[in-house]
Amino acid sequence: MRYISTRGGMTPKAFSEILLSGLSPDGGLAIPQAYPRISRETLATWRDMSYQSLAFEILSLFMDDIPAEDLRAIINRTYTAETFGSDDITPLKTLEPGFHILALSNGPTLAFKDIAMQLLGNLFEYTLAKTGEELNILGATSGDTGSSAEYAMRGKKGIRVFMLSPHGKMSRFQTAQMFSLQDENIFNIAIRGVFDDCQDIVKAVSNDHTFKQAHRIGTVNSINWARVAAQIVYYFKGYFAATQSNDEEVAFAVPSGNFGNICAGHVARMMGLPIRQLILATNENDVLDEFFRTGVYRPRATSETRHTSSPSMDISKASNFERFIFDLIDRDAVKVTGLWACVDKGQAFDLSGTPFFERIKDFGFVSGSSNHSARIATIREIYQKYRVLVDTHTADGLRVGYALRENNIPLICMETAQPAKFSESIQEAIGQEPPRSASYEHLEDLPQRFVVKDADVDAIKTYIAERAG
Ligand SMILES: *Cc1c(COP(=O)(O)O)cnc(C)c1O
């Protein structure tokens, strides 16, 4: 398999060449030159496979320059019952016939990002060991992504993580989750400022190409193709778990922010998985819902981005969205470049009135948005009716999925985080604290390892340079 750029400016590359970044030199995103098509015969042989075997079958199509036995070993090391709580890795919970939740959040940080990030950690370590190179990952987080990256990279040879977070602005749980890591290769930097200050520092450092090269700075953001690829696996797994035969179609409801999770669903569908509907759910930050309803994609300014009770979906633009648009507009890289020239200037583009907008339904997409009162009511209803407690993001997916599903099509709602991470909202919904598994019980009491710094690019550069080796 070869990878090209959504903006057309990259000579086709092998997987290992795009693994570490995912962003191509022309500013576009790496994407397969063509998606593999899964025949009905192959799909039949996949139905009863374990998560690990299924992951190998799927990922070996996308990561075909990694020797098969090495890839199999990486997968088997990543997807263990020890790390993800069960052999199923992503178990399906059936609320009632035809209405399911796919549990994606049983990894170390209790959010679905672990599924991709844990694999990324092992893939990075493997490729770096081959070349003898080192990598210093620099990131900014307001919560989930940072901790998921740290838990994936902790203790990995040749890798250090420098993670910036707004000092005193994450939840106690999230702070403790990250700062309690004692691994020598993890550097938590609390910035006196807000999340945007952290992100600005990352951008400034990344734009200093000399510094970036000298200290081998990389990122693990959601546009990384390997993360999308890893997420394709659970669409197949969830489909098989919710159906009896490969003649059936299903709907997936996906709480969305950066369009990473649902992009994997789109690719699974393009590969031939019988997905009838991809139901995209946003919170009050409804930039994606607006596009799927109106054809207008209007990225917001950060000042317009609202802080909500499903905070991991508080985005102003959706970094993976460009991959879907590339497919939607017939893989016309010139057109994509034109559209993102607008986006990069903070302007909107409008596909309404074009044949492309009509075609959205052919890709299975429908969308809706949720809000605080709807999400709290959903958490309460699902708890009262099924005795199942869901988190705020999952509640957004359930809400929108339930409203937009077609009759007689099994609905699979993606569970993207555990309720334990969002105790305030759970308290509001059901009047009690969410349960916590034993291993997290005293999380906030553990010793914490972090430094506090001003939002000063040069000071951060110095801090990194002194430790990056
Ligand atoms: C990141 C995240 C999302 C959004 O996923 P995208 O791939 O960015 O669309 C939803 N829920 C939770 C809990 C998350 O951490």
The ligand as a Tripos MOL2 file, in Angstrom:
@<TRIPOS>MOLECULE
LIG
   15    15     1     0     0
SMALL
NO_CHARGES

@<TRIPOS>ATOM
      1 C1        -11.3530   12.3490   21.6990 C.3       1 LIG1
      2 C2        -12.6900   11.9880   22.2210 C.ar      1 LIG1
      3 C3        -13.8600   12.0640   21.4270 C.ar      1 LIG1
      4 C4        -13.8350   12.5970   20.0080 C.3       1 LIG1
      5 O1        -13.1970   11.7230   19.1280 O.3       1 LIG1
      6 P1        -12.6940   12.2320   17.6940 P.3       1 LIG1
      7 O2        -11.9470   11.0750   17.1370 O.co2     1 LIG1
      8 O3        -11.8260   13.4100   17.9490 O.co2     1 LIG1
      9 O4        -13.8970   12.6010   16.8990 O.co2     1 LIG1
     10 C5        -15.0570   11.6480   21.9730 C.ar      1 LIG1
     11 N1        -15.1370   11.2170   23.2440 N.ar      1 LIG1
     12 C6        -14.0420   11.1270   24.0410 C.ar      1 LIG1
     13 C7        -14.2030   10.6610   25.4290 C.3       1 LIG1
     14 C8        -12.7880   11.5030   23.5700 C.ar      1 LIG1
     15 O5        -11.7100   11.4280   24.3660 O.3       1 LIG1
@<TRIPOS>BOND
     1     1     2 1
     2     2     3 ar
     3     2    14 ar
     4     3     4 1
     5     3    10 ar
     6     4     5 1
     7     5     6 1
     8     6     7 2
     9     6     8 1
    10     6     9 1
    11    10    11 ar
    12    11    12 ar
    13    12    13 1
    14    12    14 ar
    15    14    15 1
@<TRIPOS>SUBSTRUCTURE
     1 LIG1         1 GROUP 0 **** ****
